[in-house]
């Protein structure tokens, strides 16, 4: 991956943004090439996952030598649990959307220290846009209408219907987790509430960017998000404008008690 500056001049925020952007550019060019060659959808998806993962791993080896990496497409190593710094990445978030030639896929790159993301970036390759923790995105003013909730294209979680009904909002189907989270950051929606199935790489970078922009980020019951755990399963998530957080958390806790355990989150699917 070509560097815009020597590695010693790049801080963690710049590394995340540069690596995510480069992977996104690769994915855009690769998809066009494969489509022109008549490749089937499954081949486009597999090549996208593989090539983006390889680029990110090579880039982090160069730019952040010695750091651990947890990637959706890579082998998990227990050494990350004792590492001071661990990058959590999703080389292609929204593989299905990528294969379907849609725009709502993303690349996630985030650095975790002491179980919290301290730097991160989400690339939206089809929009030629990367949002990162520094400089942080500026949150647009709140809209006058009821909140929009970005949800799964195929199976919105039950809790999203509850939230929309209570707040007088509407559901907006969208693809990948990164695309959903960045829709809230970009002012295209106000709430992203998810339950029923995710891993740390699905939310780590989006949470880093959303928090930097001033959005509320937590588990869906309001408890803190913790990353780089032995089991990367982190099934639920709330990213929203701060003015909606308290009411959403009240709604969730009223349904399931004071907190949601990992094995209870499936009930919201």
LUMSE-605376 format. One record per residue: x, y, z of N, C-alpha, C in turn; residue number from 1. Coordinates in Angstrom, 2 decimals, padded with zeros to 5 digits. Layout:
! residues N
((X, Y, Z), (X, Y, Z), (X, Y, Z), NUM)
...
//
This chain:
! residues 269
((000.84, -001.19, 000.00), (000.00, 000.00, 000.00), (000.87, 001.23, 000.00), 1)
((000.70, 002.13, -000.95), (001.50, 003.34, -000.96), (001.16, 004.22, 000.22), 2)
((002.17, 004.78, 000.87), (001.96, 005.65, 002.02), (002.02, 007.09, 001.59), 3)
((001.14, 007.92, 002.16), (001.16, 009.35, 001.89), (002.26, 010.04, 002.69), 4)
((002.75, 009.38, 003.75), (003.80, 009.94, 004.60), (004.54, 008.79, 005.23), 5)
((005.78, 009.01, 005.67), (006.50, 007.95, 006.37), (005.71, 007.47, 007.57), 6)
((005.83, 006.17, 007.90), (005.01, 005.60, 008.96), (005.20, 006.31, 010.28), 7)
((006.43, 006.80, 010.58), (006.65, 007.45, 011.86), (005.92, 008.78, 011.97), 8)
((005.43, 009.32, 010.86), (004.71, 010.58, 010.90), (003.20, 010.38, 010.99), 9)
((002.73, 009.16, 010.94), (001.31, 008.88, 010.99), (000.90, 008.51, 012.41), 10)
((-000.11, 009.22, 012.95), (-000.63, 008.79, 014.24), (-001.68, 007.70, 014.01), 11)
((-002.25, 007.19, 015.10), (-003.17, 006.07, 014.98), (-004.43, 006.42, 014.18), 12)
((-004.92, 007.64, 014.34), (-006.10, 008.06, 013.58), (-005.80, 008.06, 012.07), 13)
((-004.63, 008.58, 011.72), (-004.25, 008.64, 010.31), (-004.02, 007.25, 009.74), 14)
((-003.43, 006.37, 010.54), (-003.22, 004.99, 010.08), (-004.57, 004.34, 009.78), 15)
((-005.53, 004.47, 010.70), (-006.85, 003.87, 010.49), (-007.49, 004.40, 009.21), 16)
((-007.43, 005.71, 009.03), (-008.07, 006.32, 007.85), (-007.37, 005.90, 006.57), 17)
((-006.04, 005.90, 006.59), (-005.29, 005.55, 005.38), (-005.52, 004.11, 004.98), 18)
((-005.50, 003.22, 005.95), (-005.67, 001.79, 005.65), (-007.09, 001.50, 005.18), 19)
((-008.09, 002.08, 005.86), (-009.47, 001.85, 005.45), (-009.73, 002.40, 004.06), 20)
((-009.19, 003.57, 003.77), (-009.37, 004.18, 002.45), (-008.73, 003.32, 001.36), 21)
((-007.51, 002.85, 001.61), (-006.82, 002.03, 000.62), (-007.57, 000.74, 000.34), 22)
((-008.09, 000.10, 001.40), (-008.86, -001.12, 001.20), (-010.14, -000.83, 000.42), 23)
((-010.77, 000.30, 000.70), (-011.97, 000.67, -000.03), (-011.69, 000.92, -001.50), 24)
((-010.58, 001.58, -001.80), (-010.22, 001.83, -003.20), (-009.95, 000.51, -003.92), 25)
((-009.29, -000.40, -003.23), (-009.05, -001.72, -003.83), (-010.37, -002.42, -004.13), 26)
((-011.29, -002.38, -003.18), (-012.58, -003.06, -003.36), (-013.36, -002.47, -004.54), 27)
((-013.33, -001.16, -004.69), (-014.05, -000.52, -005.79), (-013.47, -000.95, -007.13), 28)
((-012.15, -000.90, -007.25), (-011.50, -001.28, -008.50), (-011.68, -002.77, -008.78), 29)
((-011.54, -003.59, -007.73), (-011.66, -005.04, -007.90), (-013.05, -005.42, -008.38), 30)
((-014.07, -004.84, -007.80), (-015.43, -005.19, -008.20), (-015.69, -004.83, -009.65), 31)
((-015.24, -003.67, -010.07), (-015.43, -003.28, -011.46), (-014.72, -004.26, -012.40), 32)
((-013.51, -004.64, -012.01), (-012.74, -005.59, -012.82), (-013.43, -006.94, -012.92), 33)
((-013.95, -007.44, -011.81), (-014.59, -008.75, -011.79), (-015.92, -008.72, -012.53), 34)
((-016.65, -007.63, -012.40), (-017.91, -007.51, -013.14), (-017.64, -007.51, -014.64), 35)
((-016.63, -006.76, -015.07), (-016.28, -006.72, -016.50), (-015.88, -008.10, -017.01), 36)
((-015.29, -008.90, -016.11), (-014.85, -010.24, -016.50), (-015.98, -011.26, -016.44), 37)
((-017.15, -010.84, -015.99), (-018.29, -011.75, -015.92), (-018.26, -012.68, -014.73), 38)
((-017.56, -012.33, -013.68), (-017.46, -013.17, -012.49), (-018.81, -013.30, -011.80), 39)
((-019.12, -014.47, -011.26), (-020.38, -014.64, -010.53), (-020.31, -013.91, -009.18), 40)
((-021.47, -013.74, -008.59), (-021.55, -013.00, -007.33), (-020.66, -013.60, -006.25), 41)
((-020.68, -014.94, -006.12), (-019.91, -015.57, -005.05), (-018.42, -015.30, -005.21), 42)
((-017.95, -015.24, -006.44), (-016.52, -014.98, -006.67), (-016.18, -013.53, -006.33), 43)
((-017.07, -012.61, -006.64), (-016.86, -011.20, -006.30), (-016.76, -011.05, -004.79), 44)
((-017.65, -011.73, -004.07), (-017.66, -011.63, -002.60), (-016.40, -012.25, -002.00), 45)
((-016.03, -013.43, -002.45), (-014.85, -014.10, -001.90), (-013.57, -013.32, -002.18), 46)
((-013.42, -012.85, -003.38), (-012.23, -012.08, -003.73), (-012.17, -010.76, -002.97), 47)
((-013.31, -010.13, -002.80), (-013.34, -008.90, -002.03), (-012.89, -009.11, -000.60), 48)
((-013.45, -010.11, 000.06), (-013.04, -010.44, 001.44), (-011.54, -010.72, 001.52), 49)
((-011.06, -011.57, 000.61), (-009.66, -012.01, 000.68), (-008.69, -010.87, 000.39), 50)
((-008.94, -010.16, -000.68), (-007.99, -009.13, -001.09), (-007.95, -007.96, -000.10), 51)
((-009.11, -007.56, 000.41), (-009.14, -006.46, 001.39), (-008.43, -006.88, 002.68), 52)
((-008.65, -008.11, 003.10), (-007.98, -008.61, 004.31), (-006.46, -008.60, 004.13), 53)
((-006.00, -009.09, 003.01), (-004.56, -009.12, 002.76), (-003.96, -007.72, 002.75), 54)
((-004.63, -006.78, 002.12), (-004.12, -005.41, 002.09), (-004.03, -004.83, 003.50), 55)
((-005.09, -005.02, 004.28), (-005.09, -004.45, 005.63), (-004.01, -005.08, 006.50), 56)
((-003.86, -006.38, 006.42), (-002.83, -007.05, 007.24), (-001.44, -006.58, 006.85), 57)
((-001.17, -006.47, 005.55), (000.14, -005.99, 005.10), (000.37, -004.55, 005.55), 58)
((-000.65, -003.73, 005.44), (-000.51, -002.32, 005.79), (-000.26, -002.14, 007.28), 59)
((-000.99, -002.88, 008.13), (-000.79, -002.75, 009.57), (000.56, -003.32, 010.00), 60)
((001.03, -004.33, 009.31), (002.36, -004.85, 009.60), (003.41, -003.77, 009.34), 61)
((003.20, -002.99, 008.28), (004.14, -001.92, 007.94), (004.00, -000.71, 008.84), 62)
((002.76, -000.29, 009.08), (002.51, 000.98, 009.76), (002.41, 000.86, 011.28), 63)
((002.04, -000.32, 011.77), (001.89, -000.52, 013.21), (002.53, -001.84, 013.62), 64)
((003.82, -001.99, 013.37), (004.50, -003.26, 013.66), (004.43, -003.60, 015.14), 65)
((004.18, -004.86, 015.43), (004.12, -005.30, 016.81), (002.73, -005.29, 017.40), 66)
((001.79, -004.57, 016.77), (000.42, -004.56, 017.28), (-000.29, -005.85, 016.89), 67)
((-001.23, -006.27, 017.73), (-002.06, -007.43, 017.42), (-003.19, -007.01, 016.49), 68)
((-003.75, -007.99, 015.78), (-004.86, -007.72, 014.86), (-005.91, -008.82, 015.00), 69)
((-007.16, -008.41, 015.12), (-008.30, -009.31, 015.04), (-009.10, -008.91, 013.81), 70)
((-009.14, -009.81, 012.82), (-009.85, -009.54, 011.58), (-010.92, -010.60, 011.37), 71)
((-012.05, -010.17, 010.85), (-013.10, -011.14, 010.54), (-012.59, -012.23, 009.61), 72)
((-011.71, -011.88, 008.70), (-011.26, -012.84, 007.69), (-009.97, -013.55, 008.07), 73)
((-009.44, -013.30, 009.26), (-008.18, -013.91, 009.65), (-008.34, -014.91, 010.79), 74)
((-007.25, -015.56, 011.10), (-007.22, -016.50, 012.22), (-007.06, -015.73, 013.52), 75)
((-007.86, -016.10, 014.51), (-007.79, -015.43, 015.81), (-006.62, -016.00, 016.61), 76)
((-005.81, -015.10, 017.18), (-004.66, -015.51, 017.99), (-004.87, -015.04, 019.42), 77)
((-004.69, -015.94, 020.37), (-004.89, -015.61, 021.79), (-003.94, -014.52, 022.26), 78)
((-002.84, -014.31, 021.55), (-001.88, -013.29, 021.97), (-002.48, -011.89, 021.98), 79)
((-003.55, -011.69, 021.22), (-004.17, -010.35, 021.20), (-004.73, -009.98, 022.57), 80)
((-005.06, -010.97, 023.38), (-005.69, -010.69, 024.67), (-004.73, -010.07, 025.67), 81)
((-003.44, -010.27, 025.47), (-002.45, -009.68, 026.37), (-001.68, -008.54, 025.70), 82)
((-002.03, -008.24, 024.46), (-001.35, -007.15, 023.75), (-001.83, -005.80, 024.28), 83)
((-000.93, -004.83, 024.31), (-001.32, -003.49, 024.74), (-002.20, -002.81, 023.70), 84)
((-001.99, -003.14, 022.43), (-002.72, -002.51, 021.33), (-003.20, -003.59, 020.37), 85)
((-004.49, -003.57, 020.06), (-005.07, -004.54, 019.14), (-005.95, -003.82, 018.12), 86)
((-005.65, -004.04, 016.85), (-006.49, -003.51, 015.78), (-007.61, -004.51, 015.51), 87)
((-008.83, -004.01, 015.47), (-009.99, -004.84, 015.15), (-010.55, -004.36, 013.82), 88)
((-010.59, -005.24, 012.84), (-010.91, -004.82, 011.48), (-011.93, -005.74, 010.82), 89)
((-012.73, -005.15, 009.99), (-013.62, -005.89, 009.09), (-013.26, -005.44, 007.68), 90)
((-012.53, -006.27, 006.95), (-012.06, -005.86, 005.62), (-013.17, -005.55, 004.63), 91)
((-014.31, -006.21, 004.79), (-015.44, -005.95, 003.90), (-016.71, -006.18, 004.70), 92)
((-017.23, -005.13, 005.26), (-018.47, -005.20, 006.03), (-019.63, -005.00, 005.06), 93)
((-020.43, -006.05, 004.92), (-021.49, -006.01, 003.91), (-021.08, -006.78, 002.66), 94)
((-020.58, -007.98, 002.87), (-020.13, -008.79, 001.73), (-021.26, -009.02, 000.74), 95)
((-022.46, -009.27, 001.26), (-023.60, -009.51, 000.37), (-023.89, -008.28, -000.48), 96)
((-023.89, -007.09, 000.16), (-024.15, -005.86, -000.57), (-023.08, -005.62, -001.64), 97)
((-021.85, -005.94, -001.30), (-020.75, -005.80, -002.26), (-021.00, -006.69, -003.48), 98)
((-021.38, -007.94, -003.22), (-021.64, -008.86, -004.32), (-022.86, -008.50, -005.13), 99)
((-023.82, -007.83, -004.50), (-025.03, -007.42, -005.19), (-024.85, -006.09, -005.94), 100)
((-023.64, -005.56, -005.91), (-023.30, -004.31, -006.59), (-024.03, -003.11, -005.99), 101)
((-024.32, -003.20, -004.69), (-024.93, -002.09, -003.98), (-023.87, -001.14, -003.44), 102)
((-024.31, 000.01, -002.92), (-023.38, 001.00, -002.40), (-023.15, 000.87, -000.90), 103)
((-024.04, 000.16, -000.17), (-024.02, 000.19, 001.28), (-023.18, -000.93, 001.89), 104)
((-021.87, -000.89, 001.56), (-020.87, -001.75, 002.21), (-019.78, -000.84, 002.73), 105)
((-018.88, -001.39, 003.56), (-017.91, -000.54, 004.25), (-016.65, -001.30, 004.56), 106)
((-015.63, -000.56, 005.00), (-014.39, -001.13, 005.54), (-014.18, -000.55, 006.93), 107)
((-013.89, -001.41, 007.91), (-013.72, -000.97, 009.30), (-012.29, -001.21, 009.75), 108)
((-011.67, -000.20, 010.33), (-010.33, -000.32, 010.92), (-010.33, 000.47, 012.22), 109)
((-010.05, -000.20, 013.35), (-010.05, 000.49, 014.65), (-008.96, -000.07, 015.53), 110)
((-008.42, 000.79, 016.38), (-007.41, 000.41, 017.37), (-008.05, 000.39, 018.74), 111)
((-007.84, -000.71, 019.47), (-008.40, -000.88, 020.81), (-007.29, -000.93, 021.84), 112)
((-007.45, -000.14, 022.91), (-006.54, -000.15, 024.05), (-007.40, -000.24, 025.30), 113)
((-007.08, -001.17, 026.18), (-007.86, -001.36, 027.42), (-009.34, -001.54, 027.14), 114)
((-009.64, -002.34, 026.13), (-011.01, -002.75, 025.78), (-011.86, -001.63, 025.17), 115)
((-011.25, -000.50, 024.83), (-012.01, 000.60, 024.23), (-011.36, 001.05, 022.93), 116)
((-012.15, 001.37, 021.91), (-011.56, 001.90, 020.67), (-011.04, 003.32, 020.89), 117)
((-009.78, 003.55, 020.54), (-009.16, 004.87, 020.74), (-008.91, 005.59, 019.42), 118)
((-009.01, 004.88, 018.32), (-008.87, 005.47, 016.99), (-009.58, 004.55, 016.01), 119)
((-010.12, 005.12, 014.96), (-010.82, 004.28, 014.01), (-011.25, 005.03, 012.77), 120)
((-011.61, 004.25, 011.75), (-012.10, 004.83, 010.50), (-013.04, 003.84, 009.85), 121)
((-014.03, 004.39, 009.17), (-014.96, 003.60, 008.37), (-014.95, 004.18, 006.96), 122)
((-014.55, 003.37, 006.01), (-014.58, 003.79, 004.61), (-015.89, 003.34, 003.99), 123)
((-016.49, 004.23, 003.21), (-017.67, 003.92, 002.41), (-017.23, 004.02, 000.95), 124)
((-016.66, 002.93, 000.43), (-015.98, 003.00, -000.87), (-016.86, 003.46, -002.03), 125)
((-018.10, 003.03, -002.05), (-018.97, 003.41, -003.16), (-019.30, 004.89, -003.16), 126)
((-019.12, 005.54, -002.00), (-019.33, 006.98, -001.89), (-018.02, 007.76, -001.92), 127)
((-016.90, 007.03, -002.06), (-015.57, 007.65, -002.06), (-015.38, 008.51, -000.81), 128)
((-015.82, 007.98, 000.34), (-015.79, 008.71, 001.60), (-015.21, 007.85, 002.71), 129)
((-014.38, 008.45, 003.54), (-013.90, 007.81, 004.76), (-014.14, 008.74, 005.93), 130)
((-014.77, 008.23, 006.97), (-015.00, 009.00, 008.19), (-014.10, 008.43, 009.28), 131)
((-013.44, 009.30, 010.03), (-012.48, 008.84, 011.01), (-012.62, 009.59, 012.33), 132)
((-011.86, 009.15, 013.32), (-011.94, 009.74, 014.65), (-011.20, 011.07, 014.74), 133)
((-010.31, 011.34, 013.79), (-009.63, 012.64, 013.76), (-009.17, 012.94, 012.34), 134)
((-009.68, 014.08, 011.79), (-010.65, 014.97, 012.42), (-012.02, 014.31, 012.50), 135)
((-012.69, 014.53, 013.62), (-013.98, 013.90, 013.84), (-015.04, 014.52, 012.96), 136)
((-016.01, 013.74, 012.51), (-017.11, 014.30, 011.72), (-017.92, 015.30, 012.55), 137)
((-018.52, 016.27, 011.89), (-019.41, 017.23, 012.54), (-020.84, 016.72, 012.43), 138)
((-021.48, 016.58, 013.57), (-022.85, 016.05, 013.57), (-023.81, 017.12, 013.07), 139)
((-024.63, 016.81, 012.08), (-025.59, 017.81, 011.57), (-026.64, 018.15, 012.62), 140)
((-027.33, 019.27, 012.47), (-028.41, 019.62, 013.40), (-029.51, 018.56, 013.40), 141)
((-030.21, 018.45, 014.51), (-031.31, 017.50, 014.60), (-032.44, 017.90, 013.66), 142)
((-033.06, 016.95, 013.00), (-034.17, 017.29, 012.10), (-035.44, 017.61, 012.86), 143)
((-036.37, 018.24, 012.19), (-037.64, 018.59, 012.83), (-038.60, 017.40, 012.86), 144)
((-038.43, 016.45, 011.98), (-039.35, 015.31, 011.92), (-038.95, 014.23, 012.93), 145)
((-039.79, 013.20, 013.04), (-039.51, 012.07, 013.92), (-038.26, 011.34, 013.48), 146)
((-037.61, 010.61, 014.39), (-036.34, 009.98, 014.08), (-036.45, 008.86, 013.06), 147)
((-035.40, 008.73, 012.27), (-035.27, 007.62, 011.33), (-034.36, 006.56, 011.94), 148)
((-034.78, 005.31, 011.88), (-034.01, 004.20, 012.42), (-033.50, 003.35, 011.26), 149)
((-032.19, 003.23, 011.13), (-031.65, 002.35, 010.09), (-031.70, 000.92, 010.61), 150)
((-032.17, 000.01, 009.76), (-032.41, -001.38, 010.18), (-031.98, -002.33, 009.07), 151)
((-031.96, -003.60, 009.42), (-031.63, -004.66, 008.48), (-032.56, -004.63, 007.28), 152)
((-032.01, -004.90, 006.11), (-032.82, -004.95, 004.89), (-033.80, -006.11, 004.90), 153)
((-033.42, -007.20, 005.57), (-034.22, -008.43, 005.47), (-034.99, -008.76, 006.74), 154)
((-034.46, -008.37, 007.94), (-035.11, -008.80, 009.17), (-034.89, -007.78, 010.28), 155)
((-035.62, -006.67, 010.27), (-035.45, -005.69, 011.34), (-035.76, -006.31, 012.70), 156)
((-034.95, -005.99, 013.70), (-035.17, -006.53, 015.03), (-036.47, -006.00, 015.62), 157)
((-037.11, -006.82, 016.45), (-038.37, -006.44, 017.07), (-038.26, -005.12, 017.83), 158)
((-037.14, -004.91, 018.52), (-036.99, -003.71, 019.33), (-037.01, -002.45, 018.47), 159)
((-036.60, -002.55, 017.22), (-036.63, -001.38, 016.34), (-038.06, -000.93, 016.08), 160)
((-038.97, -001.87, 015.94), (-040.38, -001.52, 015.78), (-040.92, -000.86, 017.04), 161)
((-040.50, -001.38, 018.20), (-040.92, -000.80, 019.47), (-040.45, 000.65, 019.59), 162)
((-039.18, 000.87, 019.26), (-038.60, 002.22, 019.34), (-039.29, 003.17, 018.37), 163)
((-039.47, 002.72, 017.14), (-040.10, 003.58, 016.13), (-041.52, 003.96, 016.54), 164)
((-042.27, 003.00, 017.06), (-043.64, 003.28, 017.47), (-043.66, 004.29, 018.62), 165)
((-042.76, 004.11, 019.57), (-042.74, 004.98, 020.74), (-042.31, 006.41, 020.40), 166)
((-041.33, 006.55, 019.52), (-040.78, 007.86, 019.20), (-041.42, 008.51, 017.98), 167)
((-042.37, 007.83, 017.38), (-042.98, 008.37, 016.18), (-042.02, 008.41, 015.01), 168)
((-041.17, 007.40, 014.93), (-040.15, 007.36, 013.89), (-040.49, 006.42, 012.76), 169)
((-039.55, 006.28, 011.83), (-039.74, 005.39, 010.70), (-038.50, 004.54, 010.51), 170)
((-038.70, 003.34, 009.98), (-037.61, 002.42, 009.72), (-037.06, 002.66, 008.31), 171)
((-035.73, 002.65, 008.21), (-035.05, 002.86, 006.93), (-034.13, 001.67, 006.68), 172)
((-034.48, 000.76, 005.79), (-033.63, -000.40, 005.53), (-032.31, 000.02, 004.88), 173)
((-031.21, -000.60, 005.33), (-029.89, -000.30, 004.79), (-029.02, -001.54, 004.97), 174)
((-027.91, -001.58, 004.27), (-027.06, -002.76, 004.25), (-026.18, -002.95, 005.46), 175)
((-024.88, -002.78, 005.30), (-023.91, -003.18, 006.31), (-024.02, -002.37, 007.60), 176)
((-023.45, -002.93, 008.67), (-023.43, -002.23, 009.95), (-022.71, -000.89, 009.84), 177)
((-021.60, -000.88, 009.13), (-020.86, 000.37, 008.97), (-021.66, 001.41, 008.22), 178)
((-022.36, 001.00, 007.19), (-023.20, 001.93, 006.43), (-024.31, 002.48, 007.31), 179)
((-024.91, 001.63, 008.15), (-025.97, 002.08, 009.05), (-025.44, 003.10, 010.04), 180)
((-024.33, 002.75, 010.70), (-023.76, 003.65, 011.71), (-023.37, 004.99, 011.09), 181)
((-022.75, 004.96, 009.92), (-022.32, 006.20, 009.30), (-023.50, 007.01, 008.77), 182)
((-024.64, 006.37, 008.51), (-025.84, 007.12, 008.14), (-026.26, 008.03, 009.30), 183)
((-026.09, 007.55, 010.54), (-026.41, 008.38, 011.71), (-025.37, 009.49, 011.84), 184)
((-024.11, 009.17, 011.65), (-023.05, 010.18, 011.72), (-023.27, 011.26, 010.67), 185)
((-023.69, 010.87, 009.48), (-023.83, 011.80, 008.35), (-025.17, 012.55, 008.37), 186)
((-026.04, 012.24, 009.34), (-027.31, 012.92, 009.43), (-028.38, 012.37, 008.51), 187)
((-028.18, 011.16, 007.99), (-029.17, 010.52, 007.13), (-030.16, 009.68, 007.94), 188)
((-029.89, 009.51, 009.22), (-030.75, 008.81, 010.18), (-030.36, 009.31, 011.56), 189)
((-031.18, 008.96, 012.54), (-030.91, 009.43, 013.90), (-030.61, 008.30, 014.87), 190)
((-030.98, 007.06, 014.52), (-030.84, 005.93, 015.45), (-030.40, 004.68, 014.69), 191)
((-029.43, 003.98, 015.25), (-029.09, 002.64, 014.80), (-029.12, 001.75, 016.04), 192)
((-030.17, 000.98, 016.18), (-030.32, 000.03, 017.28), (-030.31, -001.37, 016.70), 193)
((-029.42, -002.20, 017.21), (-029.27, -003.55, 016.66), (-029.28, -004.57, 017.79), 194)
((-029.91, -005.69, 017.54), (-029.89, -006.80, 018.49), (-030.03, -008.11, 017.73), 195)
((-029.38, -009.15, 018.25), (-029.59, -010.47, 017.68), (-028.42, -011.04, 016.91), 196)
((-027.32, -010.33, 016.78), (-026.19, -010.94, 016.11), (-025.18, -010.02, 015.50), 197)
((-024.03, -009.88, 016.14), (-022.90, -009.13, 015.62), (-021.64, -009.62, 016.31), 198)
((-020.51, -009.25, 015.72), (-019.21, -009.51, 016.33), (-018.49, -008.18, 016.54), 199)
((-017.40, -008.21, 017.27), (-016.69, -006.99, 017.59), (-016.27, -006.22, 016.33), 200)
((-015.87, -006.93, 015.29), (-015.41, -006.24, 014.08), (-016.55, -005.54, 013.35), 201)
((-017.79, -005.94, 013.63), (-018.93, -005.27, 013.00), (-019.15, -003.87, 013.56), 202)
((-018.81, -003.65, 014.83), (-019.17, -002.38, 015.46), (-018.00, -001.55, 015.95), 203)
((-016.80, -002.10, 016.07), (-015.71, -001.40, 016.74), (-015.36, -000.07, 016.07), 204)
((-015.03, -000.10, 014.79), (-014.69, 001.14, 014.09), (-015.88, 002.09, 013.99), 205)
((-017.09, 001.60, 013.65), (-018.23, 002.51, 013.65), (-018.47, 003.18, 014.99), 206)
((-018.29, 002.45, 016.09), (-018.47, 003.03, 017.41), (-017.42, 004.11, 017.67), 207)
((-016.18, 003.85, 017.27), (-015.12, 004.84, 017.46), (-015.46, 006.15, 016.75), 208)
((-015.89, 006.05, 015.50), (-016.19, 007.25, 014.71), (-017.43, 007.95, 015.25), 209)
((-018.47, 007.17, 015.59), (-019.70, 007.76, 016.10), (-019.47, 008.50, 017.41), 210)
((-018.69, 007.89, 018.32), (-018.40, 008.54, 019.60), (-017.61, 009.83, 019.38), 211)
((-016.66, 009.81, 018.45), (-015.89, 011.02, 018.16), (-016.77, 012.14, 017.63), 212)
((-017.84, 011.77, 016.93), (-018.76, 012.76, 016.38), (-019.74, 013.30, 017.42), 213)
((-019.75, 012.71, 018.62), (-020.63, 013.17, 019.67), (-021.91, 012.40, 019.82), 214)
((-022.02, 011.24, 019.17), (-023.20, 010.40, 019.30), (-023.11, 009.54, 020.55), 215)
((-024.27, 009.07, 021.01), (-024.31, 008.09, 022.10), (-023.94, 006.73, 021.53), 216)
((-023.09, 005.98, 022.25), (-022.74, 004.61, 021.86), (-022.76, 003.72, 023.11), 217)
((-023.38, 002.55, 023.00), (-023.45, 001.61, 024.12), (-024.02, 000.30, 023.64), 218)
((-024.09, -000.68, 024.55), (-024.96, -001.82, 024.30), (-026.39, -001.30, 024.25), 219)
((-027.30, -002.10, 023.75), (-028.66, -001.62, 023.55), (-029.38, -001.36, 024.88), 220)
((-028.87, -001.94, 025.97), (-029.46, -001.69, 027.29), (-028.74, -000.58, 028.04), 221)
((-027.80, 000.10, 027.37), (-027.08, 001.20, 027.98), (-025.77, 000.83, 028.63), 222)
((-025.46, -000.46, 028.75), (-024.20, -000.87, 029.35), (-023.05, -000.62, 028.37), 223)
((-021.83, -000.48, 028.89), (-020.71, -000.10, 028.02), (-020.31, -001.20, 027.05), 224)
((-019.78, -000.78, 025.92), (-019.22, -001.69, 024.92), (-017.77, -001.98, 025.28), 225)
((-017.40, -003.25, 025.29), (-016.02, -003.64, 025.60), (-015.50, -004.52, 024.46), 226)
((-014.29, -004.21, 024.02), (-013.72, -004.89, 022.86), (-012.44, -005.64, 023.23), 227)
((-012.05, -006.49, 022.30), (-010.88, -007.37, 022.47), (-011.07, -008.30, 023.67), 228)
((-012.22, -008.93, 023.71), (-012.52, -009.94, 024.72), (-012.20, -011.32, 024.15), 229)
((-012.10, -012.34, 025.00), (-011.81, -013.69, 024.50), (-012.83, -014.15, 023.46), 230)
((-014.09, -013.91, 023.70), (-015.14, -014.23, 022.74), (-015.56, -012.93, 022.06), 231)
((-015.33, -012.79, 020.76), (-015.65, -011.52, 020.08), (-017.12, -011.32, 019.79), 232)
((-017.98, -012.21, 020.24), (-019.42, -012.05, 020.02), (-019.93, -010.87, 020.84), 233)
((-020.51, -009.88, 020.17), (-021.05, -008.68, 020.82), (-022.35, -008.34, 020.10), 234)
((-023.44, -009.01, 020.49), (-024.62, -009.11, 019.62), (-025.50, -007.88, 019.50), 235)
((-025.38, -006.90, 020.39), (-026.30, -005.78, 020.30), (-025.56, -004.46, 020.42), 236)
((-026.23, -003.39, 019.99), (-025.54, -002.11, 019.82), (-026.57, -000.99, 019.75), 237)
((-026.20, 000.16, 020.31), (-027.01, 001.36, 020.16), (-026.10, 002.53, 019.80), 238)
((-026.34, 003.11, 018.64), (-025.69, 004.35, 018.21), (-026.82, 005.31, 017.86), 239)
((-026.85, 006.45, 018.53), (-027.96, 007.37, 018.27), (-027.59, 008.79, 018.69), 240)
((-028.39, 009.73, 018.27), (-028.24, 011.09, 018.75), (-028.47, 011.09, 020.25), 241)
((-027.72, 011.90, 021.00), (-027.81, 011.85, 022.47), (-029.21, 012.07, 023.02), 242)
((-030.01, 012.88, 022.34), (-031.33, 013.20, 022.87), (-032.29, 012.02, 022.86), 243)
((-031.96, 010.97, 022.12), (-032.83, 009.79, 022.07), (-032.36, 008.66, 022.98), 244)
((-031.15, 008.72, 023.49), (-030.55, 007.57, 024.18), (-031.33, 007.15, 025.41), 245)
((-031.66, 008.09, 026.28), (-032.31, 007.74, 027.55), (-033.63, 007.02, 027.32), 246)
((-034.44, 007.51, 026.39), (-035.74, 006.90, 026.14), (-035.58, 005.50, 025.55), 247)
((-034.65, 005.33, 024.63), (-034.46, 004.01, 024.03), (-034.02, 003.00, 025.08), 248)
((-033.10, 003.39, 025.92), (-032.61, 002.48, 026.97), (-033.74, 002.14, 027.94), 249)
((-034.58, 003.10, 028.26), (-035.74, 002.83, 029.12), (-036.65, 001.79, 028.49), 250)
((-036.89, 001.93, 027.19), (-037.75, 000.98, 026.49), (-037.18, -000.43, 026.54), 251)
((-035.89, -000.54, 026.30), (-035.25, -001.85, 026.30), (-035.29, -002.46, 027.69), 252)
((-034.92, -001.69, 028.70), (-034.89, -002.23, 030.06), (-036.29, -002.59, 030.56), 253)
((-037.29, -001.87, 030.10), (-038.66, -002.20, 030.49), (-039.09, -003.56, 029.95), 254)
((-038.49, -003.95, 028.82), (-038.86, -005.23, 028.19), (-038.07, -006.41, 028.74), 255)
((-036.78, -006.20, 029.05), (-035.93, -007.34, 029.40), (-035.26, -007.22, 030.76), 256)
((-035.58, -006.19, 031.54), (-034.93, -006.03, 032.82), (-033.83, -004.98, 032.74), 257)
((-032.94, -004.99, 033.70), (-031.94, -003.93, 033.80), (-030.81, -004.08, 032.80), 258)
((-030.58, -005.28, 032.27), (-029.50, -005.46, 031.30), (-029.79, -006.66, 030.43), 259)
((-029.12, -006.69, 029.29), (-029.25, -007.81, 028.36), (-027.97, -008.63, 028.40), 260)
((-028.07, -009.89, 028.76), (-026.92, -010.78, 028.67), (-026.76, -011.21, 027.23), 261)
((-025.55, -011.64, 026.88), (-025.27, -012.01, 025.49), (-026.23, -013.07, 024.98), 262)
((-026.59, -014.04, 025.83), (-027.45, -015.11, 025.35), (-028.91, -014.71, 025.32), 263)
((-029.25, -013.52, 025.85), (-030.62, -013.05, 025.79), (-030.87, -012.18, 024.56), 264)
((-029.82, -011.67, 023.96), (-029.99, -010.73, 022.86), (-030.73, -011.35, 021.68), 265)
((-030.64, -012.67, 021.53), (-031.29, -013.33, 020.39), (-032.80, -013.11, 020.40), 266)
((-033.40, -012.88, 021.58), (-034.83, -012.72, 021.63), (-035.32, -011.50, 020.87), 267)
((-034.39, -010.57, 020.61), (-034.77, -009.35, 019.92), (-034.64, -009.49, 018.40), 268)
((-034.16, -010.60, 017.93), (-033.96, -010.74, 016.49), (-035.29, -010.82, 015.76), 269)
//
